[in-house]
């Protein structure tokens, strides 16, 4: 917001000077407007770039916390698998607790963006988009919904989360309309999540012919093998074999299904 204010002040000052002192034709208003526009850009662009650098710095810190934390969690999981004497179910809560700590640490860093929202109308919406995704991962769905209402949904995953929440709240008619819009808006691989989500919902509701029709479009639009296999299963009466598991974390991140637990091999004692 302040960026626009400074830009308009620069415009007004340059316009006034141009109108007052430009001595040659054409009429001074034309040149005054040109000077004002140049002054607006000269003031607004550097300020916007500075704000963007600050925003990128904050989001970079958030990304580093999550990326480094996930790498550490994977190493910890591997170590526990090699030496953990209990069951995988006993190990999982320990890893989930540490992951939740990482996400809360990332949420705290996002708050550093607060002073910047005075300078740009979009900064807070960018922050809310990330907050919504992180609260979704924590399964704090009310907070996710709160931030989602004031978020930017340019990213397919962010929009997919909003649609998942609509499904959870039972908003069937708006969800159907939003899913159709999403598959038109996002082309190629970017539309993959929406075809997967929509077909999953249709199968859950036993609307198999509609799911077959949707997947016929989806497999051609995205070239994705999982969608093609699901279309083949449904078209040949094998609805029980429908599965989005092949999409991996891209699908499981929506929290509609949980991956099957991997069986851990217990260390075997060796005797000499």
Helices and strands as residue ranges (DSSP letters): H 2-21, H 28-83, H 88-110, G 111-118, H 123-137, H 141-148, H 156-168, H 172-185, G 188-191, H 192-204, H 208-222, H 225-235, G 239-241, G 245-247, H 249-252
